[in-house]
Amino acid sequence: MSWVELQVRGLREEARDILGVELCPLERGALPFAWQAGAHVDVRTGDGLVRQYSLTNLADEGCLRLAIKREAASRGGSQWLHRHLRVGALLQVGVPRNLFALQPGSDEVWLLAAGIGITPLLAMYRQCRLERRSVRLLYFARSPAHVAFAERLAGDPAVSLVTGLDSAAIDAYLQQHLPVWQGGRQLYTCGPQGFMQRVMQRAIARGWPDAALHREHFQAPGQTSVRQPGELRLVLARSGREVEVMAGESLVQAAARVGVNIPTSCGMGMCGACQTRVLAGEPEHRDQYLSAAEQASGEWLMPCVSGCRGARLELDC
């Protein structure tokens, strides 16, 4: 992975526990890359972790804007950034990647965000307005204090800021306000897993086809299968080791039990640090890093989250 060093030019409290960060090139030069709405970047924190954050702005501003939520159950990334970032500090950032791109066209776009899920959808909203494309943004938050970018969004007739609703009330709100699908409309949603599932269920009930529904996960989807001990044999070809993968154990953890260290960073199949070549076996992909074509090739796998569809998997490590 290639890294670019950027400087923190601005910090702002966007909402309760949400830190807005502006990152600019050193000496106010030009950014060495561009991106489209929905993109995210890898950020290397000072404690050596790599975390992924959506870009809330468009590339024509000449800087990167992030909004980072302080997670109570943080594994180190968000807590470190909230505690240690200062104006003038340097951060290493990866080239933007987009797994959640806004589809081209002129048809109406519906954006449904909950909590920190507003971050990629804000950029999408701005792109739609820039293109004079019809767009609606429904933004759900725990309370008014938890609404990020409130000054920018309040009073906009195309934006609905909805606060203080429980799960049942959110479902009732969606039932009332989400329209029946009409040809060409696209829906994008981001937020907690339960919220996105509720949006998808309500949209499908109102006739939205799968091809018109798009979501972004902030963490890797859960495992799709649970193995019993002894069902998968992991062969580590270069190291000359073999190990039985235990129930609930990742391939990385299994390898570590026989002394083979597979480098990892995010641990969620999102950063690419653990990408490993597959020598034999059929991978069961659960990452969000490899493209659909790369997954279909069966040549690579992210062992921090992925598995195997068969009883034997051989990796080049």
Buried (B, 14 or more C-beta within 10 A) or exposed (E): EEBBEBBBBEBEEBBBBBBBBBBBBEEEEEBEBEBBBBBBBBBBBBEEBBBBBBBBBBBEEEBBBBBBBBBEEBEBBBBBBBEEBEEEBEBBBBBBBBBBBBEEEEBBBBBBBBBBBBBBBBBBBBBBBEBEBBBBBBBBBBEEEBBBBBEBBEEEEEBBBBEEBEEEEBBEBBEEBBBEBEEEBBBBBBBBEEBBEBBBEBBEEEEBEEEBBBBBBBBBEEBEEEBEEEBBBBBBBEBEBBBBBBEEBBBBBBBBBBEBEBEBBBBBBBBBBBBBEBBEBEBBBBBBBBEEEBBEEEEBBBBBBBBBEBEEBBBEB
